[in-house]
Amino acid sequence: MASEPDDKLPPQGRFNRLRKLAGLSMHVGTEVLKAGAKQLSGSSPTDLLSLGTAEKLVATLGEMKGAAMKLGQALSMDPDLLTPEVRQMLARLQNQAPAMSYAQVSRVIQQELGAPPEALFQEFSPDALAAASLGQVHRAVLHDGRKVAVKVQYPGIDASMGHDMDNLGLVVKTVSKTSRMMDGTAYFQEFRDELMLELDYRREAKLAQSFAKSVARLPDLYVPQVIEERSAHRVLTLELLEGQTLKDWVLTSPDNDARFRVARQLIRATYGPFLDAGEIHADPHPGNFMVMPDGRMGLLDFGSIKRFSPGFVAANRRMFQQALRLETLDVLGLCREVGFSVELPEPEAEVLLREVLHIAGRPMRGAPYDYGTCDINRDMRNHFTKNAARMMRIRPPPEAMMFFRATGGLAQNLRLVGAAGDFRQVFLEVGALVGE
């Protein structure tokens, strides 16, 4: 009997990966330009991407995995850029990437834990439960009968990620040389550092345990237990959570009461740990949230938990509380406390920043609010585009990038869930968890 063939590893080599991305960018860019030209000429609205191009994106980014695949996951969450059909195609990148073979999985486990899966687990499914950007997950059963999920990192993904970051860094460096206002090196470094840290599953295990403490006051949220004796640098074993991921759950057509409950949990999962413990789940794609049969929300994937500086948290906490009390905010003062640098005349900067807070704070000001028709992300994008030259002179601190990633993703997930109700009360509940 022939042995099982090994799967292809993610494409290796900095220039090989750059070549693949360049070819994909040319294909996608041509289609986007054609769609834009048709709209400018007065023709009927045209989809930004066709299903065929989306399928090519999924195939290429799924093969490359790593940072390239994370880009596709982010694209799939934005309802204002792509049609539902195209987003559904790209959503396959959230937990259905092409899997590596069981032989390769077994080798990684042997290397990391000192024995093959058959010796370490009572049962170990050879088929991947989920496959994503850095590794894939397998169902297993411990010798004491506990059901677990075992995440195994793709071999070579550390080098692939490094090459992607080198290629992106070159672009950032080139653009930054054109103008000080275009200097994005500090933001890129923050992004690079956080992304590369996700490769260490021992670190992720500690972050999961810490995050469990951060949500302990929120009993409707659940963080799975870490199985330390079955975890290592490239293998992470967690308690297996039963239920449906958020993206699958919404397809079951739940009623508004159920949607409101889940939307409330998403808000609590994002802002509760941030306001209370100064950390946030910064990888908010729908595959990382599990709607459990008992009504709780399970949280998954802790490699991107971001811990913020005390000053950043304190100023944001004060801004959050004052917004809930409908007080007039000292916008510039609070933004500077957060760590923003402002290179505009103060009255001009205040108008721009106040509009940002006005858009973001809509659900906090009055009830009911309908997230099914929420335009927060679209209006925020339009505000920044319309005022791009001036907004570039208002620069947030680098650590804010992960905060924006988390809260922007929250808004997209809430739009996906589409609940209507008294969300001001939900934010008031979250605000009550902590004092100023």
ZIPE-V442539 format. One record per residue. SS is DSSP state (a for helix, b for strand, c for the rest). Layout:
BEGIN
ss = {SS/SS}
END
This chain:
BEGIN
ss = {c/c/c/c/c/c/c/c/c/c/c/c/c/a/a/a/a/a/a/a/a/a/a/a/a/a/a/a/a/a/a/a/a/a/a/a/a/a/a/a/c/c/c/c/c/c/c/c/c/c/a/a/a/a/a/a/a/a/a/a/a/a/a/a/c/a/a/a/a/a/a/a/a/a/a/a/c/c/c/c/c/c/c/a/a/a/a/a/a/a/a/a/a/a/c/b/c/c/c/c/c/a/a/a/a/a/a/a/a/a/a/a/a/c/c/c/a/a/a/a/c/c/b/b/b/b/b/b/b/b/b/c/c/c/b/b/b/b/b/b/b/c/c/c/c/c/b/b/b/b/b/b/b/c/c/c/a/a/a/a/a/a/a/a/a/a/a/a/a/a/a/a/a/a/a/a/c/c/c/a/a/a/c/c/a/a/a/a/a/a/a/a/a/a/a/a/a/c/c/c/a/a/a/a/a/a/a/a/a/a/a/a/a/a/c/c/c/c/c/c/b/b/b/c/c/b/c/a/a/a/c/c/c/c/b/b/b/b/b/c/c/c/c/b/b/a/a/a/a/a/a/a/c/c/c/a/a/a/a/a/a/a/a/a/a/a/a/a/a/a/a/a/a/a/a/a/a/c/b/b/b/c/c/c/c/a/a/a/b/b/b/c/c/c/c/c/b/b/b/c/c/c/c/c/b/b/b/c/c/a/a/a/a/a/a/a/a/a/a/a/a/a/a/a/c/c/c/c/c/c/a/a/a/a/a/a/a/a/c/c/b/b/c/c/c/a/a/a/a/a/a/a/a/a/a/a/a/a/a/a/c/a/a/a/a/c/c/c/b/b/a/a/a/c/c/a/a/a/a/a/a/a/a/a/a/a/c/a/a/a/a/c/c/b/b/c/c/c/c/a/a/a/a/a/a/a/a/a/a/a/a/a/a/a/a/a/a/c/c/b/b/c/a/a/a/a/a/a/a/a/a/a/c/c/c/c}
END
